[in-house]
């Protein structure tokens, strides 16, 4: 598709103020007597009485993060990946053991009169659970323990399946480096059970909780299991688990699985989850609702690192997620070069029940295909950095944040992005299909073209044929260093208010380069641009292609064209002057010209392939 046809039809309209009009505020607030004074300049927002730039405020990074001085935060972590069996959570600069090993046979295990002791090296045949005559089997100690008692496990490899049910115990190893258990199962009646400071490597899954609440899994190394590392599922009764200060690595299928249960992941690492024996899955964390009852899972992830998994970093289906001060990064495609998504928030594929997610003060970095993907669900991203999403196997899609409707019901997603940075992603920074998005006080920066040299757009909102229009509110934000277009509003309704849109480049074929595009794609489109500054666009500051665009109280500086207005798909465009606009270069101190130049909009982009 060519960007410019010949011969060129030049239709010139004068819009906004004239050079001789009095200008009281050079920042674009009071002009021609039509515009109210703005509290802050375009691309800034009012915080505690002061104007601050869009992006993450300097004092709003999460625990374990540092501000980068340019609207984002960086996670404090070691420079290189940690070796197997060692870990570092966000805020730590060195790899370390999961837990320290105390001195003596029993290390730092609390000493209580009711303790049941286990030592695989004991050669006697008269075990009674005392320090002098310990059990040689963990299961024997669990069976002998009184409710709430400690099962103290000395150094050794205990290749057995341990079942805990009908009572709570506190299973406590000397440290994960020295104590390894087989599969551990907590069943109905094991409410309040705790498992501390052991490694778990079973013949199936690692540790599973089926129908117990208030379970604590602390300082565990769960690794190299043929199935999920940690599983919580309401098979027999409601289930709730806290996983803290643990390392879950090199398990198969799923690192942490949550089925219609509650799980908190705190100060932990989930990494390098591999495909299972059927070459299926490879997810770091997977939470879903019950397939029959619809009971939702509730998951919180705090100060944790989810990385290098093969398929997805996190998948939340028809469930509720809260993530704070955490990192999801470097998730990779499976052997078929599919997936590698950072965080996927999806509706139930059968019932279409939506998921909800709140992601705060976190980093989603260098994943594949999508950094954050939302489907038929509600998501709020606050003080988030989504950076460096790598294109999929075809080299086409590497979107930072994407939201689309449910494929069965058509129910829209609702996305809020607030005080965040979407940086150096591929093809589109924020992509909205058949859904609703509010982007406030955020920065979308340096979106690069895909492998075909196409796109690289900052924000792209679109609507499919026969679907209610998508909506976009882009407010007090910065969209910069995009390719083809800073903002595209296609067959949708969009408002751009108090924003700064700058340095939009043409693609590798030399085509396009609009600051804002409003275009008929598969239906009517309308866009309103107010109190906004658009500067240094390669082609036009604002283009309307078979669509309605209105602009007021805005500044447009140093574009090839001020405004481009053209018929598209046999639909006439309409540019509405709301008053108070100025154009010019180097300063926008004159009138604006709308030119009908037979240009065409950037090509439509599909939703998730």
N, C-alpha and C positions, 0 to 999 in steps of 0.2 A: 504494500500500500504506500503510495507516494504522499509526502507531506504537503506538496505544493503543486497545483496543476496550472497549466498555461492554456489559454491566456488568463491573466489574473484580473478578476473583477474587483475593483477598488471602490468600496462604498465608505465614505468618511462621515462620521458623526462626531459632534463635539459633545463631550460629557463632562459635567461637574463644573468646577470653578474655572475662571479665566485668569490669565496671568496678572491682569490689573486688579483682581479682587484682593481685598485686604486679608492677610493671613496672620492670625494672632498667635498661633502655636505651630512651630515648624515640625513638631512630632505628629501632627495630624489629628489634633483634638478639636480645636475651634476654627472652623473655616466656613466662609460664605454665610455665617449666621445660622447654619443648619445642623451642626454637630455639637453635642454636649462634650464637655471636657472629660477626658478619660482619666480614671484613677491611676492607671499604669500604662506604659508604652506597649505597643504590640509585642507579643511574645513574653510578657511579664504578667505576674498575678499578685494579688494583694494578700500578704501573709502577716498576720499580727501587726497590721498597720503599716507595713513596709512593702514596697514593690520588689519582688525577687524574680530572677529569670526562670523561665520554664525548665522543668527537669526536677531532679531530686534536690531538695534544699541541703545545704552543706551540713546541717545538724540532724538530718533525717535518715542516715544510713542505718542498716540493721546492726545488731550485735555481731562483732567479728568482721565488719566491713569498714573501709575507709573511703572518704570522698575523693573523687578523681579531679576535682576542681573544674569540671566541664559538664556538669549536669548529671553525673552518674556516680555510682559506687563500685568499688572493686573488693572482691573477697580476699581476706588474708588467709592464705593457704601455702603449703610448701611448693617450691618451684617445679618439682618432679612428682609423678605419682608415687604413692607409698607402696612398698613391697608387700606381698601377701602376708597376712597376719598382723600388719601394723596399720595405723590409721592416723588421721588428723581431721578434726572437725573445723568448721569455719572459725577463724580467729587464731588458729595454731599455725606456726611456721615450720614445725618439725614433725616428722612421723614418729610415732611412739607405739608401744605395746597397748593392747586393748585394756589391760589391767596389770598392775604391779603384782609380783609374787612375794608374799611375805616370807619371813624366816621360819624354819622348822617345818614339820610334817603338815601342820594345819594352817600355816601362814597367818593371815589376818582374819580368819573366820571367827565370828563372835563365839565366845565360850558361854554356854548356858547349860544348866543341869540336865535339860531334856535332850541335848544333842545326840543324834545317832551318827556314828563315825563310819567311814568307808575307806578302806585302803587295799588296793588290789595286790599289794606285795605281802600282805599278811598270810603266813603259811599255816597258821593254826586251824584246827577244825572246831574250835569252841567259840566262834564269833558271837558277841552279845551287844555290839554297838558301842562299847566303850572305847576310849583311846587305846587301852591296852589290848582289847580284843575286838577290833573293828570288823564290820561286815566286809566282804570282798565283792559284793554286788550292790549297786545303787538301788535296784528294785527292792532288795531285801531290807535295806535301811528305810526306804520310803514306806514299805508295808509295816515296819515296826514302829515308825515315828508316831508320836502323839500329835493331834491336830495343832498346827502352828509351830511345831518343833523344827529345829535346824537339822538338815542332813548334810554333814560336813564331809567333803570328798577330798582325799589326799591325791597326790600325783599318781597318774596312771591313765591307761586307755581302757575304757569300759565299753566294750563293744556289745551293747545290749539295748533293747527297747525299754524305755522307762515310761510307765503309765502312772499318772497321779490323778486320783478321783476320789470322791466321797469325803475328802478332807483337804485342808490346806497344809502345805509344808513349805519350808524355806530351804531350797536345794542350793548349796553353796560350795563352790570349788575353790581350791587354793589359788588358781589363776588359769586363764585359758591356755597359756603356753604349756601347762603341765597336766591339765585335766581335760580329757576328751571323752564325750559321751556319744552314744548312738542316738537314734531317734527318740525324742521326748514328746509325750502327749499329755496334755492337761484336759481332763474330762469334766463332765457335769459334777458339781460338788466340790471342785478344787478352787472355789472362790478365795481370793486373797493369796494364792500361791505365788512364791517368788523364786526365780532362778537367777543365781549370781555367778559370775566369774568362771564360766566353763566354756570350752569349745564343743560344738555339736556338729557331728558328721555322721549322718545315718544312712541306712540303705534305701530310704525313700525320701521323705521330707526331713527337714531339720527339727524344728520345734513347732508343734501345732497346739492351738487352744480351741477346743470344741465345747462350748457351753459353760465356760467359767468366766466370772467377772472379777475386776480389780486385780488382775494378774500383772506382775512386774517382771520384766526380762531385762536384766541389768548386766552390763559389761560382758556380753557374750560375743564369741567369735563363731558365727554360723557359716560354714563354708563347705563347698564341694559336695553338696547334696544333689542326688539325681532329680529331686523335685524342688518345691519351694523351700526357701530357707526358713522363713517364719510365716505361719498361717494362723489367722484368726477367723473362725467361722461359727455361726450360731447353729451348728448341726443339732445340738440337743437342747440348748437354752441360750438366752442372751449372753453375749461374749464381749468383754472389754479388756484391753491389754495396753500397757505402757512399755515401749521398748526404749531403753535409755543407754547411752554411752556404749553402743554395741557396733560391731562390724559384721555385715552380712555380705559375703562375697562368693563369687564363682558357684552360685547355685544354678539350678536349671529351671527354666520356665518362668518363675517369678521369684524375685528376692524376698519381697514382703507381700503376702496376699491377705486381703481383708474382704470377707464375704458377709454382708449384712451384720456387721459388728462395729465396735468402736476401737480405734487404735490411735495411740499417740507415739510418734517417732521423734525422739529428742536426743540431741547431741550424738548422732549416730551417722554411720556411713553405709550406703547400699551401693554396691558396685559390681561390674563385670558379670551380670546375670546372663547366662548362656541359653541358647535354645535347648528345649527338652529332647527326649529320645525320639519324639515324633517330629522333630524340627519345627516345633510350635512355640510361640511366645519367646520370651527373653526380656521380660519387663522388670524394671527396678522395683516399682511399687504398683500394685493393681488392686483397686477397690471397686466393688460393685454391689448392687442391690440383690436381694434374694430373687431368683428367677420366677418363683411362684407367688410368694407372699408380697413381694415388692418392698420388704423391709430394707431401708437404706443403710449403707455404711457411713460412718463419720470418722474422718481422718484428720489429724493435725500433724504437721511436720515442722519442727522447730530446731534451728541451729544444726541442720543436718546436711549431708552431702550425698547426692545421688548422681552417679557418674559411670560412664563407660559400660552401660548396659546395651544389649544387642536386641533391639526392637523398639522399646519405648522407655523413657526415664520413668514417667508416672502416667498411669491411665486411671481415671476416675469416671465410672459409669453410674448414672442415676444415683449418685451419692454426694456427700458434702465434704469438701476439702478446705482446710485452712493451712497456709504455709507462711512461715515467717523466718527471716534471717537465715535462709537456706540457699543452697546452690544446686542446680540441676544442669549438668554439662556433659559434653563429649559423649553423648549417647550415639550409638553406631547402628548402621543398618544390619540386618540379618544376612546370612550367606547369599540370599537372593537379592541383596542390595535394596531391600525394602525397609521402610520406616526409619527409625532413628530419631523420632520426635522427642522433644524435651518433656512437655506437660500436655496431656490430652484430656480434655474435660468434655465428656460426651453423654448424650441421652442413651437410655436403654435401647439396644437394637431391636428388641421385641415389643416392649410396652411404650416406648418413646418418652418415658418419664425423664425429666431433665436432671442434670447434675448442677451443683452450685459450687463455686470456688472463690475464695478470697486469697490472693497472693500478695504479700506485703514484704517490703524491705529485703528482697531476694534477687538472685541472679540466675538467669536462664541463658546459657552461653554455649555456642558452638555445637548445637545439635543439628539434626539433618531433616530437611523438608519443612518442618514447622518448629518454631521455638515454643509457642503456646498455641494450641489448637482448641477451639470451642465449637461444639456441634449441638444445636438444639438445647442449649443450656445457658446459665447465667454465670458471668465471671467478672470479678473486680480485681484489677491490678493496680496496686498503689505503691509508689516508691520502688518500682521494679526496673531492673535492667534486663532487656532481651537483646542479646548481642551475637553477631557473627553466625547466624544460622546458615548452614552449608546446604547447597542445593541437593535435591534427591538424586537417585541413580541416573535419571535422564538429564540432569543438569538444569532443570527448568524451575523447580519450586524450592525456595529457601526462605519462606515468609517468616517474619519475626513473630507477629501475632495475627491469627486468622480466626474469624467467627463466621459460621454459616448455619443455616437452618437444619432441622432434623430431616433426613432424607425420606422418611416415611410419612410423618404427619405434616411436614412443612412448618412446624412451630419454629419461630425465630430464636436465635440467640440474642442475649442482651449483654453487651460488653461495656465496661467502664474502665478506662485507662486514666489514671490520675497521678500527676507528679512523677512521671516515669521517663525512662530513656529507652528508645528502640533504635538500635545503632548497628550499622554495617551488616544488615541482612541482605538477602538476595531476592530479587524480583519485586517484592512488595514489603514495605515495613509493616503496615497494618492493613489487612485485607478483610472486607466485610461483604458477605453475600446473603441476601434475603434476611437481614437481621438489623439490629439497632445498636449503635455505638455512640458513646460519649467519650471524647478524649479531651482532658482538661490539663492545663499547666504541664504539658509533656513535650518531649523533644523526639522527633523522628528524623534520624540523621543518616546520611551517607548510604542510602540504599543502592545496591549495585545491580547491574543487569544480570540476566541469567546466562547460561552457556551459549545461547543463540544471539547474545548481544541485545536482547529485548528487555523492556520494562525497566525496573529499577525505581519504581514509583514509591513515594513516601506513604500516602494514604490512598487506598482505592476502595470505594464503596459501589456495589452494583446490585441489581435486582434481576432475577430470572423472569422470563415471560410468564404472565398470568399470576404473578405473585404480588402481594401487597408491597409497596415500595419500601426499600431499606431506608433508614434514617441515619444521619450523621450530625453530631454537634461537635465541632472542633473549636476549642475555645482557649484563649490565652496560651497558645502553644507555638512551637517552632518546628517547621518542616524545612529541612535544608539539605543541600547537596544530593538531591534526587536526580533520577534520569527519566526522561520522557515527560514526567509530570510530577509536581509536588503533591497535588490533591486531585483525584478523579472522582467525580460524582456522576455515575452512569445509571440512568433509569431509576434514580433515587432522589430523595429530598435531603439536601444538606445545608447546614449553616456553618460558616466560617467566621468567627468573631474574635477580634482582638489578637490576631495571630501574626506571626512573622514567617513569610514563605520566601526563601531566597536560594539563589544559585542552583536553579534547575537546568540540567544539561540535556543536550540531544543524545539519542542512543548512538551505538557504534556505526549506524548507517547515516548518521547526521540528521535524523528525523526527530520531529517534535521538540519539546522543551518548554512546556507550559507551566506557569505557576499553579493555576487552577483550571481544570477542565470540567465543564458541565455538559453532558452529552446524552442524546437519545441512543440507547443501545438495544433494548428489547421493550422499551416503554418510555413514558414521559419522564423528564428529569427537570429538577429545579434546584438552584443553588443561590444562597444569599450570602454576600461577603460584606461584612461591616467592620469598621474600625481596625482594619488589617493593613499591613504593609507587605507588598510583593516587590521583590527586587532581583535584578540580574537573571531573569528568565531568558533562556536561549531563543525562544520564539515569542510567545505572547504571555502577558501577565495573567489574563483571563480570557478563556475561549468558551463560547457557547455554540454547540453543534446540535441543531434541532431541539434546543432546550431553552428554558427560561432561566436567565441569570439576572440577579439584582445586586447592585453594589452601592454602598454609601459610606461616606466619611473615611475613605481609605486612600492610601498612598501607593503609587505604582512608579517604580523608578528603574530606568536603564534596561528595558526589554527591547527586543527587536520590534515588537508590536505592542501597543497598549492593550487593546481588546480585539479579539477576532470573533466575528459573528457570522454563522453560515447555516444554510439549509442542509439537513442531513437526513437520510432515509425519507426524503420528500416532506420532512417536517421543518417548518420555518423556526428560526431561532428568534428569541426576544431578549434584548438587553434593556433592563430597567434601571434608570438613573435615580438613585435615592438621594442624590445631592451630596456635596461635600467631598468629591473625589478630586485628586490631583495627580498629574503625571509629569514626567520629565527626567532628564539626566544631565548632570549628576544628581540634582535635587528635584523632587517632584513639586515644581512650583508653577505648573501651567495646566492647561486643559488636557483632557484625555480624548483619544481618537479611537473609534471603533471601526474596524476595517473588515469588509467581507471579501476574503481573498481566496475562496475556494480551497481552504485548508481542510484537512481531515483529522479526526481525533486519533489518539493512540489506539491500537487494536484492543478489542475486549480480551479480558483474562478469565479463564474458567475458575470455578471453585475447586475444592480438593479433587485432584485427578482420581 
